[in-house]
Amino acid sequence: MGHPLIVLGSQDRQGPSRPAHWRFGVSSFLGLTLLVGTLGGPAAMTKGRPRALVQWNIAALEGIRDSKQSAPFVARDLAIVHTCIYDAWAAYDERAVGTQLGGALRRPVGERTLANKERAISFAAYRALADIMPSEIQSVYIPLMEQLGYDPSDNSTDIETPTGIGNVACAAVLEFRHHDRANQLGDLAQGAYSDWSGYTPVNLAGAIPAHLPFVRPLNPNRWQPLTYTDSNGNLVLQKFAAAHWCFVTPFALAKGEQFRSVVEPGPANYGTPEYEQQAQELLDLSANLIDRQKMIAEYWSDGPNTEQPPGHWLRLAEFVSTRDQHSLDDDVKMFFVLSNSMLDAGIAAWDAKRAYDSVRPATAIPFLFHGTKIRAWGGPGKGTTEMDGSQWIPYQPTTFPTPPFPDFVSGHSTYSAAAARVLALWTGSDRFGYSVELSKGSSKIEPGITPHETIVLKWETLTEAADEAGMSRRYGGIHFRRADLMGRVLGRAVADFAWNKAQTYFRGVSETRHGEQVSVGTDPR
């Protein structure tokens, strides 16, 4: 055998997908009825099929899983899709205005039919997905268009037709987002979505598990890229995924750093009691992991080859939609504000990650405890073992042992808190009432072993679900306590701000855009 391929930054493309026997409604595009059967209820159907928006949301998540993108990119993708849908739908509402063209596309009362709305949002969703995730055009998006009875090759820009409304509304959103500094087109630096900001890590790359003799990081406060072997036998050298994301244009925030003050003073510093205490807390959790905690860590992990935390919460929103018997209008608005809140949550979280550039547990714990005997989870099927502290590993797949970006704040905590807050604001209640069943032996980290018996995770409230998502990262050894808790605070702050911004579009009132007062009023027709 030759030497293994060294893959730079490919960690976003490796890792476990969701087990098929985790019963909570994951479905591919060709399995739409499975989703409906899992979530249940007549509101999931329109004339014998899932509602148009739900079908496009499922298609988007299928594209995301296959594109293997990391969480910030996923949040932006979903925000683009649902903003295109919303802007097309707004043309058929009495008051709502689009994010780009205001009320310019408004159609007369007689044209505000369900059929016209569904056609307009379908063309908008198709154009958006074809632009941001084109690999699924033939396998997912065109078949769905044809199933719905639409011609995907119809490029009409006649804004007196729903087809033209969908195409034009989406084109305006895409033109705006092509220049939002995400670098989708690769025009700021070579390669789509590549970092153009010049980020360079302070610490040289380490390894996980650490090599002996242990080599200390140059700065134990700062993030250290790590190397590991992926599921294909390739040596991966981490790069800070989406290091430039703090500069991406948000939906509601003025800029990524707007709420940085709410997470101050930032992470614990080396040499303080908290620095060691936070590491010891994770060691204690690792040494005493029970099946339920392990499965919580896995259920919420949303790593590579999944829909990531933003997509996970959009699936949970499908449950809320069905539970509350949403109309198409309800779905459009809820998914619009939810997806854009998570876009901003990701930008704010990555601003903190970039600003503090803080060390991960996978670096800090081996640094603190090398040369000391510790007790911790020893690897798949090994239970709790005694080891040198330098050999500590998180409860994660060995082929994707820790994410490729700094610790503070937790993206999972930020996304989840934001999503839960938006859904609570939308429904007027924190009530959730959702559950998942995780079968015996269904673990991807310890297959056939964990859990010993079927486990049911149930959340009576949205806050309970979001808090568990944050805590899951501590069970998994991925984040320190402060990164989790401050991520929750940040997510809620961002969600409130994004919610208020969305209401201005729903009401069609004037708002301030880029420092200038502009009118987004309704067309009198």
N, C-alpha and C positions, 0 to 999 in steps of 0.2 A: 504493500500500500504506500502511496505517496503521502506527502505532508498534507494536513488538513488545510482547506481554504480559509484564509483570514478574511472575515466579512466586517467591514467598517460600518458601524451603526445599524446593522441588520437586525438588532434585537427587537425592532417593532414588527418583524415578520416571523417571529418564532414563538412558539408556546402553545398551550392547550386550547382546544375549542371546547364549547359547552357540551357535557355529556348528554347523549340523547335521552337517557333515562332520568334526567332531572325534569320533573313534570311541572313546568310553569309557563308553557305556551311559546317557546322558541319555535319558529317555523321558517322554512325556506319559502321562496316565492311560490314554488310548485306545491306547497303544503298549506295553502291559505285556510282550508277547511279545518286543519288541525288547530290553528290558532283560534278560530271561531269556536270550535268545540271545547277548547280548554277554557276560554274566557266566558263563553256561554252568553245566553240572553238574546232576545230578538233585536235589540238595538245594534248588535254587531252586523246586522244584515240589511241590505237594501235590495228588495225584489229577489231574494234568494241568494245573494252574494254579499261579501263584506262591503262595508261602505267604501266609497272611492278613496277617501283620504286615508283610511286604515290600510287599504291595499297599497297605496303609494308609500306609506310609512314602512310597511313590511318590505317592499321592494328596495327602499333606501337602506334598510338595515342589512338586507342580503348583500347589497353592493358594498357596504362598509365591511362586513365580515370578510368578503373576498378580497377587498383592497388592502386589508391588513394595516390600517392606519392607526396612529396613536391618538389618544383622547382629544387633544386640542384640535386636530384636523377633523376628527369625527364631529365634534361640537359645531365647528364651522360648516361642515357639509350639511348637517341636519338643519342648521339655521338657514342656510341658503335655500334648501328644498322647501322648507315650510314658510319662508318669507316669499318665495316665488308663488307658492300656493296662495298665501294670504293676499298678496298684491293683486293676483288675478281675481280672487273671490271678492275683494273689496269693490270691484267695479259693479257688482250686483247687490251691494248693500246700500241702504238708504243714507247712512252716515259715515261708515268707515272709509278711510283713505289709505292708499298705498304708501309704502315707505319711500318710493322713488318718484312716482308720478302723481302723488297726491290724489285728487279727485278727477283727474283729467280723463280717466277711462270710464267714468260713471255711465251706466246704461239706464234706459227708461224703466219705469216700474213694471211694465208689461213683459220685459225680458228677464226679470229677476226670478227665474224658475230654477228648480233643482237640477234639471237636465242641463241648462246652460252653465250653472255653477260647476257641476261635475266635469263638464267638457273643458271649461276654462282651466280649472285647477289641474286636470290631467295633462293638458298640453304644457302647462307651466312646470309641473313636477317632472315630466319627461324631459323637457329641455334642460332643466337644472341638473338632473342626474346624468344626462348624456354629457354635460360639460364637466362635472366634478368627478364622476366615476365612470368613465366611458367603457371600461372593460366589460360591463354587464349589459351593454346596449342590446346585443343580439339574444342573449340568454334570458334576460329578465325584463328589461324596459319595453322593448318592442312587443314581446308576447303579451304583456299586460295591456298595452295600448290596444292591441288587436282584440284581446278578450273583452275590453270595455267598448269595442265598436268604433274606435277612432283610427284614423290614418296617420301614423307617426311621420310620414313624409310630407304632410301638409304644413308648409312653412308660412302660411298666410299671415300677413301683418294688418289685415283689415280689422280695425278695432270696433267695427259694428257687428262682429261675429265673436262667439266665445273662443273659437280657435285662435283668432287674431289677438284677442285679449290675453289669452294665456301666453302666447309667444312673445308679445310685446312687453307684458309685465315682467316676464322672466328675463328677457334680454336686458331690461333696465337694471334689474337686481344684479345680474351677472356682470354687467359693465362696471357697476360700483364695486363689487367684491373682487373683480380681477385686479383692482388697484388698492386693496386694503392692507398691503404690506405683508400678507401671508406668503407671498411669492408663489402663488399657484402656477403662474405662467413661466416661472424661472427667469423673469426679466430683471430681478434684483441681484441674483446670484445664480450660477449655473445649477440646473436641476430644480424641478418643481418642488416647492415648499422648503427648499434648502435654506440654511441659516445665512443671512446676509449681514448679520450684526457684528461679526468678528469675535464671538465668544471663544475664550480659551480657558480650559480648566487650570486651576492653580496646582493641583496635585497630578503627579504622573500616574499612569494606569496601575492598578493593583490587580489581584486575582481573587476569585471566590470559588471554592475555599482559598484562604490565603496560603501562599507558598511558604515553606520553611527554608531558611530562617526568615522570620517575619520582617518585612520592610515597612517602617512607619511612614504614614503620609506626611508630606511637607507641612501641611496645615490641617490639624484635626478638626477644625471648625468648618472646613470647606468640602464640597462634593469631590469625590474621587471616581473617575471612570474605572470600570472593572472589566476583566476579561473572563470568559467562561466558554464552555463548549455547548453549542446548540443541538437541537434534535437531529440535525443532519450530520453531526460530527465536525462542524465548522467552528473554528475559533472566532469568537465575537469580541470585538473591542468597542465598548460603549462610546457613543457620542451623545451629548446633551440634546435629546429630542426636542425640536421646536424651541431652541434657545432664543429665537427672535420673537416668540409669540407675544411677549409683553408689549410689542409695538404694533400689533394688529389692530385695525380700527374696530372698536366695539360697536354694539348695537345701541346701548344707552349710555354707558360710561363715557366721560370725556376722553379718558385715556386709561391704560392699564393700571397705573399707580394710584388711581383716584381713592381707593379704599385701603391703601397700604397702611395707613395709620391705625386701622382697626386691628391689625395683627402685631403691632409693636408691643414689646421691644424685639420681637423676632425669636429665633431659636436660642436654646441654652448654649452658652459658650464654654469651651474647654477650660477646665480649672475651677468651675463653679460646682457646688454640690449637685445641682440639678442635672448637669451633664452626665455625671456618673449614675445618678438615681434613675434617669430615664432609660439608660442602658440596662441597669439592673432590673427594672420593671419588665423589659422585654425578655430578659433571661428567665425571670420567674414565670412569665407566661409560657415561654417555650418549653420549660421543664415540666410544666403541669398541663399541657394541652389535652383537652378531652375531645371526643369525637365531634360534639356539637360545635365547639370553637373552630376545629379544623374545617368543618363543612361550611361554617359561616365565612371563614377566610376564603374558601374556594368559590362559594356561590357569588360573593360580591367581587371576586378578583378582577373579572372583566379585562383580562390581559390580551395579548396578541391573538389574532384570529377570532376575536369576538366583536360585539358591537360597542365595546368600551362603556364606561359609566354613563355618558350622555345617551347612548342608544339603549342601554338597560332601562333608564328612567323613562324613555319614550315608550318602551314596551309596557312598563307599569302604567303609563298614562293611557294606553289602550284599554287596560282593565278599568280604569276610572271612567273612561268614555262609555264603555259597555254598562258598567254598574249604574251610571247616572242617566242612561238612555239619551245620549247626545244626539243632537241633530248635526248635519254637516256644518252648519254655521258655528255651532259650539266647538266642534273638532278643529276647525280651521283656526279659530282664535286661541284655543287652549294650546295647541301644538306650536303655534306661532310664538306666543309669549314664553312657553316652556323652552323651546329650542334656542331662542335668542337669549334667554336668561343664562342658559348653560354656555353659550358662546362667550358671554361676558364673564361668567364664573371662571372659565378656563383662562381667559386673558388675565384676569386679576390674580388667579392662582399662579400662573407662570410669571407674572410680574414679581411676586414674592419669591418664587424659586430662583429667578434670575438675580434679584436684588440681594438676597441673603446667601445664595449659592451654598446651602447648608449640607453638612455631612449626612449620609445615610447610615442607618444602623449596621448595614453590611460592612461598612468601613469602621465605624466608631467602636463597635463591640469587640472585634478582633484587636483593634488598637489598644483599647483599655485593658483587656483581659489576657493578652498574649503572655505566655509563661505562667498562667494561673489555671488551675483545674476548675472547670465549671461543669454544671449539669444542664443539659438542654436537649431538645429534640435532635436526634442523631442522624436523621435522614429517613427516606421512605422505608417503613416497616421496622425500623430499629427502635422506636420508642425513645424514652429518655436515656441518655448515656452520659458518661463522664468523658471529657475531652479537654485538650488545651484550648484556652479561650480564643486563640487565633483561628481555630477551625470551626467556629460557630457559623451556622448558616440559617437563613430564615425558613419558615415553613412555606416553601415555594417549590415549583418544579425546578429540578437541577438544570434544565435547559433554558430557564428564564428566571434566574434567582433573585433579581432585583431590578426595578425600572431604571431607565437610562436618563435620569434627571434628578436634581436635588430633592431633599426631604421636605423642607418647609416652604409652603404649606402642602398638606395632602390634597391632591387633586380629587380623589374619591370623596373626601369629606366635603370639599367645596362644591363639587357638582351635585352631590346628594342632598346637601342642605339647601342649595338653591332650588333644586327640583321639588323637594318636599314643600318648601315654602310657597312656590308658585302654585302647586296643585292645591294646597290648603287655601290660598287666596282665591283661586278659581272656584273651588267647590264651596267655599265659605265654612269649611270645617277641616280639622286635622284627621278626621276619620278615614281609615284606609280599608281594613278588613281583608287583607290579601295573604295568601300562604303558598308555600311551595313544598313539595315532597321530594326528599333526596334519598334515593334507594340505598339499601344495604350494599356496601362494597362499591359505591359509585364514585368514590374519590378518584380524581385524575392524578393526584400526587401519590396516594397509597391505594392503587386500584385493587379491588378484591379484598381489601383489609378494612378500610374505613368508609363509612361508619359500620360498626358491628351490627347495628339495627337501623331500620329506616328512621330518618329524622324529618320532622316537619318544622319548617320555619314559618312563623306567623307573626304578622304585624297588625295590631289593632289601629295604630295611628301612623301617619306619614312620617312624623318626627321619629318615632321608634325605628322605622325602617332606615331612615337617613342616618341616625346615630349608630345603628348596627353596621351600616356600610362603612362608616368612619372607624369604628372599633375593629372591624375585620382586618384593617391594615396593621393594627397592632398585634392581633392574633397571628397574622402572617409574617410578622417581623419586618414589615416594610416601612413603617413610620413610627416616630416617637410620639408620645402623648401630646406635646404642645402642637406639633404639626397637624394632628387630627383635630384637636379642639379649636384651634385658631382657624382651621379650614372651615369648620362648621360656622363660626362667627362670620367669616368672610362671605361664605355662600349665601347666608341669609341677608346680609347687607346688600349684596349685589342683586339678589332676587327682588327685594323691595324696590330698588331703584329701577330695575328693568320692567317690573310690573307697572310702575307709574308711567314709564315711557310708553308702554304698549297701549295704555288707556287713551293716550292722546290720539293714537291712530284709530282706535275703535270708535272714539267719540267724534273724530273729524274736527277737532279744535285746533287753534293756532298753537304753535310750539316754537321753541328756539332751536335752531339747527346751525351748528358751527358758529354760534355767537350772534346769529342774525335772526330776527323775528320773521317768520314766514307763515303764510296762510295755507292751511290744509283743509279748508272748508269744503262743504258738500256742493255738488252741482244741483241747481234748483229743479232739474228735470225730474 
